[in-house]
Amino acid sequence: MDNTQRRVGASGLVVSATGLGCNNFGRAGTVTETVEGSCAVIDAALASGVFFFDTADIYGGKGTSESFMGEALEGRRDRVVLATKFGHEFDMGYDFPGGRGSRRYVRFAVEQSLRRLRTEWIDLYQLHLPDPETPIEETIDALEELVDEGKIRYYGHSNFTGWQIAEAEFTARGRAGGRFVSSQNQYSLLARGAEREVLPAVNRYGLGFFPFFPLHNGLLTGKFTRGGGPSDSRIMSTRRHIWESAPWDALEGYAAFCEERGITMLQATFGWLLAQPGVSSVIAGATSPAQVESNAQAATAWVPGAEDLAAIDELFPLPADPAVGM
């Protein structure tokens, strides 16, 4: 296996080190607002060696991202590792009482995703949010049924805390069946809270880890400065508070760190993330072919040494307050 591919934890699933986050497919005001634009990004991803695509039934609004992907991947489904999610609190329009990790909900949701994605199977099916209404053993049993039926290959979870990861692991062990193979949580240099409990649990139980918002809305790409950023970016147009509250002293120190090593901030950020134990793929969204090409190149451009990692830790230390950087 070359350095562009990684195994998902202790499982047999292999993904590209750069993943394509498909939450922008169907988003108004972007190139990927249309099927054609989304297809262009998928084409660029495959041409760049990116074959791990991560979406969710809620992305783009009630299945739009999945529908776009189903059309774009027609005739080349076998070339990708396809992951999607179910069970977010966002209203999908499914008229179901009870929890979204229940057997009834899981079985209905997977059929809708399979239909939109135009596929007979999903490689990685992920519970988007913990479901406090449903015992985790019921969710695991329902997912195991889908594996047995060939509708999904593996299953994972997203937004679980450390104790929820441990609970799911020991519940699965007691049922003599399969288990969750991956965890997806927010994680970046500007949001390191996962290092407290989530990453230790992931590594203890052999799960693969996928950080979401790894570039922290673009702040870690080098496109933004204390003076501003691209006017057409989401930060400057609709999320200026992210830019206004950014730790610019640390970010400027990071820019100097990158300049000293002759690398871009994007390359340094990918290198740092992929150096963290347990990280299987860095899932980054893209709204243009150029963005996904840059992300793919950044993943293999720089491998940090121990001194580099220590210097980055000094710039972005884990906050003393557990509530900060979650």
Secondary structure, 3 states (H helix, E strand, C coil): CCCCEEECCCCCCEEECEEEECCCCCCCCCHHHCHHHHHHHHHHHHHCCCCEEECCCCCCCCCHHHHHHHHHCCCCHHHCEEEEEECCCCCCCCCCCCCCCCHHHHHHHHHHHHHHHCCCCEEEEEECCCCCCCCHHHHHHHHHHHHHCCCEEEEEEECCCHHHHHHHHHHHHCCCCCCCCEEEEECECCECHHHCCHHHHHHHCCCEEEEECCCHHHCCCCCCECCECCCCCHHHHHCHHHHHCCCHHHHHHHHHHHHHHCCCHHHHHHHHHHCCCCECCEEEECCCHHHHHHHHHHCCCCCCCHHHHHHHHHHCCCCCCCCCCC
